[in-house]
Amino acid sequence: MHAIVQCPKCFRHTVAKLPQKTRQCPYCGARINVEKYTRATAPDAISASELVKKFNAKLAHQGIDKWFKK
């Protein structure tokens, strides 16, 4: 089982394999408490990856992604 977690610092989503307790955000390096910031779960890595893409695309559509452009 995989958790889709949202970083509390940069708001982007990433995957954590359960029962992992924390995950480092690959975008900003913040530590994410998996239990606290889980937004969804998926049965396998492929499904989890698809959900992360959808969630992050929604953030980009809302304009949040512009904060991270260099």
VORO-969023 format. One record per residue (C-alpha): y, x, z; residue in three letters. Coordinates in steps of 0.5 Angstrom, whole numbers, padded with zeros to 4 digits, always signed. Example, Ala and Ser with C-alpha at 12.3 -4.5 7.8 and 13.67 -1.06 7.14 Angstrom:
<sites>
-0009+0025+0016ALA
-0002+0027+0014SER
</sites>
This chain:
<sites>
+0000+0000+0000MET
+0007+0002-0002HIS
+0014+0000+0001ALA
+0020+0000-0003ILE
+0026+0003+0002VAL
+0033+0003+0001GLN
+0037+0009+0003CYS
+0042+0007+0009PRO
+0047+0012+0006LYS
+0047+0012-0001CYS
+0044+0005-0002PHE
+0039+0007-0007ARG
+0031+0005-0007HIS
+0025+0010-0007THR
+0018+0009-0005VAL
+0014+0011+0001ALA
+0007+0011+0002LYS
+0005+0007+0008LEU
+0004+0008+0014PRO
+0009+0013+0013GLN
+0014+0013+0018LYS
+0020+0016+0015THR
+0022+0018+0008ARG
+0027+0023+0005GLN
+0032+0020+0000CYS
+0031+0024-0006PRO
+0038+0022-0008TYR
+0042+0024-0002CYS
+0038+0027+0003GLY
+0038+0022+0008ALA
+0032+0021+0013ARG
+0030+0013+0012ILE
+0026+0010+0017ASN
+0021+0006+0013VAL
+0020+0000+0018GLU
+0027-0001+0019LYS
+0029-0001+0011TYR
+0023-0003+0007THR
+0026-0009+0002ARG
+0019-0010-0001ALA
+0012-0008-0001THR
+0007-0006-0007ALA
-0001-0005-0008PRO
+0000+0001-0012ASP
+0005+0007-0014ALA
+0006+0004-0021ILE
+0008-0003-0018SER
+0012+0000-0013ALA
+0016+0005-0018SER
+0017-0002-0023GLU
+0020-0005-0017LEU
+0025+0001-0015VAL
+0027+0001-0022LYS
+0029-0006-0022LYS
+0032-0005-0015PHE
+0036+0001-0017ASN
+0038-0002-0024ALA
+0041-0008-0020LYS
+0045-0004-0016LEU
+0048+0000-0022ALA
+0050-0007-0025HIS
+0054-0009-0019GLN
+0057-0002-0020GLY
+0055+0002-0014ILE
+0052+0007-0018ASP
+0059+0009-0020LYS
+0060+0012-0013TRP
+0054+0018-0015PHE
+0056+0020-0022LYS
+0059+0027-0023LYS
</sites>
